[in-house]
Amino acid sequence: MALGAEVVSAAALHAAWREATKDYERQHVTPYIYQHPEQFRLINVESPTDQSHLRWTVDTKEDLDFVRAIYARLDGSGVFGWRDVLEALAREPELLETNRNIRQKSLEEC
């Protein structure tokens, strides 16, 4: 899996919030949307290179620590892209240790 982004309209998010009933559908934004393709249009944007070893999500304290560390290394303007994050990690690969031990939970575990 490549580093990717899920693009979802605000209307789809509102509909998923109203209609989702399972705990994992309520905790995560997109499972309900993926399970109802007849109702929603899905668009995935992926990196051309495999970045699946990266964990760019905030589910735990370690994840938040990682994001804060990355943000501290960027220019401070708040305007940057994923390539800037990759460059910061190339300069300081030890930052990847911050949340490397976190195992992604399956949807049913949430």
C-alpha positions, -999 to +999 in steps of 0.1 A: +000+000+000+013+034-009+009+066+012-025+078+002-054+101+011-091+095+011-110+123-003-146+126+010-171+154+006-186+170+036-220+158+025-208+122+026-193+127+060-225+140+073-245+111+058-221+086+072-224+102+107-262+101+106-265+065+092-236+045+106-245+023+135-215+000+142-189+012+166-161+010+141-181+029+115-186+056+141-149+058+152-134+057+117-147+080+090-146+059+058-157+023+065-194+031+062-187+050+030-167+021+015-194-003+024-220+017+006-205+025-029-240+028-043-245+059-022-210+075-023-184+084-049-149+073-037-116+088-049-082+076-037-050+096-043-018+076-038+019+082-039+037+066-069+061+050-044+054+025-016+054+044+017+034+018+037+061+017+063+051+052+074+024+058+100+009+092+094-022+090+115-031+102+150-046+074+170-022+073+200-001+096+221+030+083+201+013+093+169+007+128+182+043+130+194+054+121+159+032+147+142+044+174+166+080+164+160+076+166+122+057+199+125+085+214+146+109+207+118+089+224+091+091+261+084+064+271+109+041+287+083+017+258+084+020+255+046+037+223+036+030+191+017+037+154+021+070+157+002+082+182+028+074+156+055+094+130+035+123+154+032+122+160+070+122+122+076+152+118+051+171+143+072+161+127+105+150+091+100+152+085+138+119+104+140+103+072+126+110+055+159+085+077+177+055+056+167+071+026+150+059+002+178+023+011+172+002-017+156-027-006+134-059-021+149-083-038+126-117-021+123-133-048+145-109-040+173-120-003+175 
